[in-house]
Amino acid sequence: MTVQAANASFGKSVKEFWHALLLIVPITLRWVWMLITNINQPQVKKSEMIWDMLSKNMDRYAQNEGLKKFEVSRDEKLKKYLQGSDVVLDYGCGTGAIALKFADTVQEIHGIDTAGKMIEVAQGKAAERQIENVDFAQSTIFDERLRSESFDVVLAWGILHLVDDRQNVINRINDLLKPGGLLISATECLGEQKTAITSLLSLLMKIGIFPIMLKFFTVSELEDAIICADFQIVQTEIMADNPVSCFIAAKKTEKTTKQQNSSKELK
Ligand SMILES: C[S@@+](CC[C@H](N)C(=O)[O-])C[C@H]1O[C@@H](n2cnc3c(N)ncnc32)[C@H](O)[C@@H]1O
């Protein structure tokens, strides 16, 4: 490696670390304040509270220089896979940034998120922009009102590294998709490589001051879980390397559909 290339690579790492700090530090400081003021709340409640807290500034955080570049790449990918006739589930929709942006590309989008305040923000934006083919609900992927084989696409953008029961969640996504339906995901694969950022996150989680319980796994572990749920991977792309963020598009296999159909026939 030339001295110039080494300097450029060092500069890139410092810049990425700085952008990550600009996100992590204010979030952590606000959380510490919340921790102090809600010291007696159980851990589960505290995790819910952090997402509610983040809802106020989620759209502003998305403008962080370190994250903004991903928006262009995200939009290209979504344009490639979304179609005008699609009925879409936006799982972990947050403040509805994706659903509202792509509402005019598809037939309808239904956003779900466990954080009530995220949903309030999303609903407010939809009403303000008079977008009628989207709706948002505070819910989980296991909500029984979500019907099997009723979606053409399930978006799981920035969510699979947050769930406890990854395999069950991916199985459920498969169940919700119509035959040949698509899972479109972007996931932080924090187990892929140890960096200053992943070590810092891990430490902050261990000592109990980083609020979000991130799950550490590799890209191939994620791919295995998706394949195991009877998907065929259509595209895998590393979108960022520190920490590793992985885009995966996967199609519900015919095998699943046939199996499901024959088990339905038996009933
Ligand atoms: C990183 S944000 C991503 C938001 C959105 N997908 C986007 O890309 O703008 C993760 C979202 O997942 C939600 N979330 C976390 N755990 C969840 C779960 N188990 N079920 C549904 N939503 C969840 C959080 O409330 C938060 O809004």
The ligand as a MOL file (V3000), in Angstrom:
LIG
                    3D

  0  0  0     0  0            999 V3000
M  V30 BEGIN CTAB
M  V30 COUNTS 27 29 0 0 0
M  V30 BEGIN ATOM
M  V30 1 C -33.1820 1.3780 13.0640 0
M  V30 2 S -34.8890 1.7530 13.1330 0 CHG=1
M  V30 3 C -35.3180 1.5140 11.4240 0
M  V30 4 C -36.5150 2.3200 11.0120 0
M  V30 5 C -36.8960 2.2140 9.5250 0
M  V30 6 N -36.9890 0.8390 9.0600 0
M  V30 7 C -35.9360 2.9850 8.6480 0
M  V30 8 O -35.0750 2.3680 8.0110 0
M  V30 9 O -36.0500 4.2150 8.6220 0 CHG=-1
M  V30 10 C -35.5290 0.3060 13.9070 0
M  V30 11 C -37.0240 0.3690 14.2210 0
M  V30 12 O -37.4350 -0.9290 14.6340 0
M  V30 13 C -38.3460 -0.7960 15.7120 0
M  V30 14 N -38.3250 -2.0580 16.4500 0
M  V30 15 C -37.3910 -2.5090 17.3240 0
M  V30 16 N -37.7060 -3.7590 17.7240 0
M  V30 17 C -38.8610 -4.0780 17.0750 0
M  V30 18 C -39.6830 -5.2520 17.0510 0
M  V30 19 N -39.3770 -6.3220 17.7930 0
M  V30 20 N -40.7970 -5.2410 16.2620 0
M  V30 21 C -41.1060 -4.1620 15.5030 0
M  V30 22 N -40.3690 -3.0320 15.4880 0
M  V30 23 C -39.2660 -3.0000 16.2690 0
M  V30 24 C -37.8770 0.4050 16.4810 0
M  V30 25 O -38.9200 0.9530 17.2460 0
M  V30 26 C -37.4020 1.3140 15.3520 0
M  V30 27 O -38.4210 2.1610 14.9340 0
M  V30 END ATOM
M  V30 BEGIN BOND
M  V30 1 1 1 2
M  V30 2 1 2 3
M  V30 3 1 2 10
M  V30 4 1 3 4
M  V30 5 1 4 5
M  V30 6 1 5 6
M  V30 7 1 5 7
M  V30 8 2 7 8
M  V30 9 1 7 9
M  V30 10 1 10 11
M  V30 11 1 11 12
M  V30 12 1 11 26
M  V30 13 1 12 13
M  V30 14 1 13 14
M  V30 15 1 13 24
M  V30 16 1 14 15
M  V30 17 1 14 23
M  V30 18 2 15 16
M  V30 19 1 16 17
M  V30 20 1 17 18
M  V30 21 2 17 23
M  V30 22 1 18 19
M  V30 23 2 18 20
M  V30 24 1 20 21
M  V30 25 2 21 22
M  V30 26 1 22 23
M  V30 27 1 24 25
M  V30 28 1 24 26
M  V30 29 1 26 27
M  V30 END BOND
M  V30 END CTAB
M  END
